[in-house]
Amino acid sequence: MQQALAQLAGQLEGELHYDSLLRALYATDGSIYKAYPLAVALPCSVADLKKLITFARQNHTSLIPRTAGTSLAGQCVGEGIVVDVSKHFTKILEVNVEEQTVRLQPGVIRDELNRHLQPYGLYFGPNTSTANRCMLGGMVGNNSCGTTSIVYGSTRDHVIELHTVLSDGSEAVFGPLSATELEGKLQLDTLEGQLYRHMLAELSPAEVREEIRSQYPKPSIHRRNTGYAIDLLLRQQPFDPAGKPFNFATMICGSEGTLSLLHPGRSRGSIDDRISR
Ligand SMILES: Cc1cc2nc3c(=O)[nH]c(=O)nc-3n(C[C@H](O)[C@H](O)[C@H](O)COP(=O)(O)OP(=O)(O)OC[C@H]3O[C@@H](n4cnc5c(N)ncnc54)[C@H](O)[C@@H]3O)c2cc1C
């Protein structure tokens, strides 16, 4: 394995560490848990993420995405390769004042985003206690919220579009889809297409939908990461014709890094008008 890691290190634009010091530093997060990772990667590019995915598949190990590592339930602790995107994926790419949206990379710190937005009178509402450290990638992973969430909602309520790399190394952008766009996705001969086909087929039987609606926690409980939020997909089209357009990003929020890697592309979210609230 050491040889394979050395080879991988030589292929990455970013860094790969597998010495005992770095492994020890990344053996914990904000939780009580501890496990020594196989290695710690600090990727620089989408190409690096793809190489890490290929390596993990070939060597039967896992990837543990990480931003600030303030998670409380061991989300960033594991024996695979920790993929820390907090060093290189830190750009705010675009603020659209008119639409009140922002495009950014997953390693942007929540309070730094708000300092950037201050001159526009705008604000990213979810106010996690760790806001001066935690990053948007981790907030998406944990569907983070905080003291202002009764007014502004949780992170999930703000996510519009996520740019991701899937487990086969393919890229997929998950965002709101019209009926025609959804039909187009269902035809794709890729893992992305397979995900749409699988999810729609699983959620189609009326008895499955009824079971989910009756057994999931009350929709009024905003912050809950006890499983994937498939109940929220049922409140979207085509399951609820009066609902919002189908958007897989709704479910990726709160999936704790288990479904895809958020990459340094142009993931988009909404921001709030702090003054008028
Ligand atoms: C003292 C304290 C107070 C806290 N208070 C709150 C609170 O008020 N509200 C709240 O919601 N939480 C709270 N938390 C939990 C935690 O701080 C938040 O959930 C925070 O938003 C996590 O952000 P992070 O950058 O540290 O994410 P991390 O801990 O690094 O990651 C969180 C999850 O996101 C995944 N992830 C990270 N980057 C990516 C990526 N690029 N691609 C895919 N998945 C990714 C990780 O794998 C992980 O599952 C608190 C924690 C502490 C220690």
The ligand as an SDF file (V2000), in Angstrom:
LIG
                    3D

 53 58  0  0  0  0  0  0  0  0999 V2000
  -19.0040   23.6700   19.2530 C   0  0  0  0  0  0  0  0  0  0  0  0
  -19.7990   23.2370   18.0370 C   0  0  0  0  0  0  0  0  0  0  0  0
  -21.0080   23.8470   17.7840 C   0  0  0  0  0  0  0  0  0  0  0  0
  -21.7660   23.4560   16.6540 C   0  0  0  0  0  0  0  0  0  0  0  0
  -22.9380   24.1030   16.4180 N   0  0  0  0  0  0  0  0  0  0  0  0
  -23.6570   23.7660   15.3190 C   0  0  0  0  0  0  0  0  0  0  0  0
  -24.8520   24.4840   15.0040 C   0  0  0  0  0  0  0  0  0  0  0  0
  -25.2120   25.4710   15.6440 O   0  0  0  0  0  0  0  0  0  0  0  0
  -25.5760   24.0760   13.9350 N   0  0  0  0  0  0  0  0  0  0  0  0
  -25.1540   23.0390   13.1420 C   0  0  0  0  0  0  0  0  0  0  0  0
  -25.8250   22.7440   12.1570 O   0  0  0  0  0  0  0  0  0  0  0  0
  -24.0130   22.3730   13.3940 N   0  0  0  0  0  0  0  0  0  0  0  0
  -23.2450   22.7110   14.4570 C   0  0  0  0  0  0  0  0  0  0  0  0
  -22.0680   22.0560   14.7050 N   0  0  0  0  0  0  0  0  0  0  0  0
  -21.6160   21.0170   13.7750 C   0  0  0  0  0  0  0  0  0  0  0  0
  -20.6920   21.5660   12.6560 C   0  0  0  0  0  0  0  0  0  0  0  0
  -19.9260   22.6500   13.1240 O   0  0  0  0  0  0  0  0  0  0  0  0
  -21.4970   22.0680   11.4690 C   0  0  0  0  0  0  0  0  0  0  0  0
  -22.2910   21.0420   10.9440 O   0  0  0  0  0  0  0  0  0  0  0  0
  -20.6000   22.6780   10.3580 C   0  0  0  0  0  0  0  0  0  0  0  0
  -21.3930   23.3730    9.4380 O   0  0  0  0  0  0  0  0  0  0  0  0
  -19.7810   21.6530    9.6160 C   0  0  0  0  0  0  0  0  0  0  0  0
  -18.9270   22.3380    8.7360 O   0  0  0  0  0  0  0  0  0  0  0  0
  -17.4440   21.8750    8.4890 P   0  0  0  0  0  0  0  0  0  0  0  0
  -16.8400   22.7520    7.4590 O   0  0  0  0  0  0  0  0  0  0  0  0
  -16.7040   21.7350    9.7590 O   0  0  0  0  0  0  0  0  0  0  0  0
  -17.7260   20.4450    7.8610 O   0  0  0  0  0  0  0  0  0  0  0  0
  -16.9760   19.0660    8.0650 P   0  0  0  0  0  0  0  0  0  0  0  0
  -17.1190   18.6440    9.4930 O   0  0  0  0  0  0  0  0  0  0  0  0
  -15.6090   19.1450    7.5060 O   0  0  0  0  0  0  0  0  0  0  0  0
  -17.8640   18.1440    7.1150 O   0  0  0  0  0  0  0  0  0  0  0  0
  -19.2560   17.9680    7.3430 C   0  0  0  0  0  0  0  0  0  0  0  0
  -19.7980   16.8960    6.3840 C   0  0  0  0  0  0  0  0  0  0  0  0
  -19.7410   17.3800    5.0640 O   0  0  0  0  0  0  0  0  0  0  0  0
  -19.0050   16.4840    4.2360 C   0  0  0  0  0  0  0  0  0  0  0  0
  -18.2350   17.2700    3.2590 N   0  0  0  0  0  0  0  0  0  0  0  0
  -17.3430   18.2570    3.4820 C   0  0  0  0  0  0  0  0  0  0  0  0
  -16.8110   18.7010    2.3340 N   0  0  0  0  0  0  0  0  0  0  0  0
  -17.3680   17.9780    1.3450 C   0  0  0  0  0  0  0  0  0  0  0  0
  -17.1940   17.9310   -0.0610 C   0  0  0  0  0  0  0  0  0  0  0  0
  -16.3400   18.7270   -0.7130 N   0  0  0  0  0  0  0  0  0  0  0  0
  -17.9300   17.0390   -0.7610 N   0  0  0  0  0  0  0  0  0  0  0  0
  -18.8110   16.2080   -0.1480 C   0  0  0  0  0  0  0  0  0  0  0  0
  -19.0040   16.2030    1.1870 N   0  0  0  0  0  0  0  0  0  0  0  0
  -18.3010   17.0720    1.9220 C   0  0  0  0  0  0  0  0  0  0  0  0
  -18.0860   15.7340    5.2050 C   0  0  0  0  0  0  0  0  0  0  0  0
  -17.7190   14.4610    4.7070 O   0  0  0  0  0  0  0  0  0  0  0  0
  -18.9770   15.6220    6.4170 C   0  0  0  0  0  0  0  0  0  0  0  0
  -19.8290   14.4990    6.3170 O   0  0  0  0  0  0  0  0  0  0  0  0
  -21.2890   22.4290   15.8130 C   0  0  0  0  0  0  0  0  0  0  0  0
  -20.0500   21.8280   16.0580 C   0  0  0  0  0  0  0  0  0  0  0  0
  -19.3060   22.2410   17.1630 C   0  0  0  0  0  0  0  0  0  0  0  0
  -17.9570   21.6000   17.3910 C   0  0  0  0  0  0  0  0  0  0  0  0
  1  2  1  0
  2  3  1  0
  2 52  2  0
  3  4  2  0
  4  5  1  0
  4 50  1  0
  5  6  2  0
  6  7  1  0
  6 13  1  0
  7  8  2  0
  7  9  1  0
  9 10  1  0
 10 11  2  0
 10 12  1  0
 12 13  2  0
 13 14  1  0
 14 15  1  0
 14 50  1  0
 15 16  1  0
 16 17  1  0
 16 18  1  0
 18 19  1  0
 18 20  1  0
 20 21  1  0
 20 22  1  0
 22 23  1  0
 23 24  1  0
 24 25  2  0
 24 26  1  0
 24 27  1  0
 27 28  1  0
 28 29  2  0
 28 30  1  0
 28 31  1  0
 31 32  1  0
 32 33  1  0
 33 34  1  0
 33 48  1  0
 34 35  1  0
 35 36  1  0
 35 46  1  0
 36 37  1  0
 36 45  1  0
 37 38  2  0
 38 39  1  0
 39 40  1  0
 39 45  2  0
 40 41  1  0
 40 42  2  0
 42 43  1  0
 43 44  2  0
 44 45  1  0
 46 47  1  0
 46 48  1  0
 48 49  1  0
 50 51  2  0
 51 52  1  0
 52 53  1  0
M  END
$$$$
